[in-house]
Amino acid sequence: MRKLLFVISVALVFAALNYAIYEKEQVKARGETVFLELAPVDPRSLMQGDYMRLRYAIEQGHAEEAPAERGYMVVALDAAKVGTFNRFYTGGALAPNEKLLHYIRNYSQLQIVPDSFLFQEGHAKFYEQAKYGVFRFADNGSHVLVGLADAAMKEIRPE
């Protein structure tokens, strides 16, 4: 009986993980593309290999206004799909050009996750000029970072 419960539990965990992966893949494939401007940060880590620590321009200057340690900010999209801070979400409907973005307040700073972008070793030179994080947003508000883009909003794809 214990063996059967163990097998069922493992199967449920695998099913849940696979469903979560499936959902993220659907957001990547069908989600609306949104660009978030990056703030400069050091792009290397000795422990993790090559990666870029991400800071977003919309994180800066709003931490004192944040109503909670964790919550959502409303990001307004311009015609080019670049998101800028609009307000903190307190409920209600969003305008068609608005998206919700989850934040965490750490001390006197806001943090948007993901805050790092991993890439293949030796590709740092391609990403040094990144100006935007490229996100895909689903209709339900979930989002995924899918890449980085240059100043012309062209997604960076190493050779």
C-alpha positions in Angstrom: 0.0 0.0 0.0 2.8 2.4 0.9 4.5 1.7 -2.4 1.3 2.5 -4.3 0.9 5.8 -2.5 4.5 6.7 -3.3 4.0 5.9 -7.0 0.8 8.0 -7.1 2.5 10.9 -5.3 5.4 10.9 -7.6 3.1 10.7 -10.6 1.1 13.7 -9.3 4.3 15.7 -8.7 5.5 15.0 -12.3 2.1 15.9 -13.7 2.1 19.2 -11.8 5.6 20.1 -13.0 4.8 19.2 -16.6 1.7 21.3 -16.5 3.6 24.3 -15.2 6.2 23.8 -18.0 3.4 23.5 -20.5 1.8 26.8 -19.2 5.1 28.7 -19.6 5.7 27.3 -23.1 2.2 28.5 -24.0 3.0 32.0 -22.7 6.2 32.0 -24.7 4.5 30.9 -27.9 1.3 33.0 -27.7 1.9 35.8 -25.2 2.0 39.5 -26.0 5.5 40.9 -26.3 6.4 43.7 -23.9 9.8 45.4 -23.4 11.1 46.6 -20.1 14.0 49.0 -20.1 17.1 47.8 -18.3 19.3 49.6 -15.8 23.0 48.9 -16.1 24.5 46.1 -14.1 27.7 43.9 -14.2 27.1 41.0 -16.6 29.4 38.3 -15.1 29.4 35.8 -12.3 32.4 33.5 -11.4 30.1 31.0 -9.6 27.3 30.7 -12.2 29.2 31.3 -15.4 28.1 33.9 -17.8 24.9 35.7 -16.9 23.5 39.2 -16.7 22.1 40.5 -13.4 19.0 42.4 -14.4 17.7 45.6 -13.0 14.8 47.4 -14.6 14.3 51.1 -14.9 10.8 50.8 -13.5 12.2 49.5 -10.2 13.9 52.8 -9.4 12.4 55.6 -7.4 9.1 53.9 -6.3 10.1 51.8 -3.3 8.8 54.3 -0.7 5.4 54.5 -2.4 4.9 50.7 -2.5 1.9 49.8 -0.3 3.2 46.4 0.7 6.3 44.2 0.8 4.9 42.2 -2.1 2.3 43.2 -4.7 1.7 44.3 -8.2 2.5 47.4 -10.1 0.6 48.6 -13.2 2.8 49.0 -16.2 1.5 51.2 -19.0 2.6 50.2 -22.6 3.3 52.8 -25.2 2.9 52.3 -29.0 6.2 50.4 -29.2 5.1 48.0 -26.3 7.7 49.5 -23.9 6.4 49.3 -20.3 6.7 52.2 -17.9 5.6 52.4 -14.3 2.1 53.8 -14.0 0.9 53.0 -10.4 0.7 50.3 -7.8 -2.3 48.0 -8.2 -5.0 48.3 -5.6 -7.7 46.5 -7.5 -10.1 47.2 -10.3 -10.0 46.8 -14.1 -6.9 47.6 -16.2 -6.9 49.7 -19.4 -6.2 47.8 -22.6 -2.6 49.2 -22.6 -1.8 48.1 -19.0 -0.2 45.0 -17.6 0.4 43.8 -14.0 3.9 43.1 -12.9 4.7 41.4 -9.6 7.2 43.2 -7.4 9.0 42.5 -4.1 10.3 45.3 -1.9 13.7 44.6 -0.3 14.7 47.4 2.1 14.5 50.5 0.0 14.5 48.9 -3.4 11.9 47.2 -5.6 12.8 44.0 -7.3 11.1 42.4 -10.3 11.6 38.7 -11.0 13.4 37.4 -12.9 16.4 39.4 -12.0 19.0 37.4 -14.0 19.4 36.2 -17.5 21.7 33.2 -18.1 23.4 32.7 -21.4 26.0 30.4 -23.0 29.6 30.9 -21.9 31.4 33.2 -24.2 28.3 35.1 -25.4 28.7 38.0 -22.9 29.9 40.3 -25.8 26.5 39.9 -27.5 24.5 40.9 -24.4 26.7 43.8 -23.1 24.6 46.3 -25.2 21.2 45.0 -24.0 18.8 47.8 -23.3 15.5 45.9 -22.8 14.2 42.8 -21.3 11.8 41.0 -23.6 8.8 39.6 -21.9 5.8 37.7 -23.1 2.5 38.3 -21.2 -0.5 35.9 -21.3 -4.1 37.1 -21.0 -4.2 35.9 -17.4 -1.3 38.1 -16.4 1.4 35.5 -16.2 4.6 36.5 -17.9 8.0 35.0 -18.9 11.3 36.7 -19.7 12.2 35.3 -23.2 15.3 37.3 -24.1 17.1 40.6 -24.2 16.9 43.3 -26.9 19.2 46.1 -28.1 18.3 49.8 -28.3 16.4 49.3 -31.5 14.2 46.7 -29.7 15.7 43.9 -31.8 16.0 40.7 -29.8 19.6 39.7 -29.3 20.4 36.3 -30.9 24.1 35.2 -30.7 25.6 33.7 -33.8 
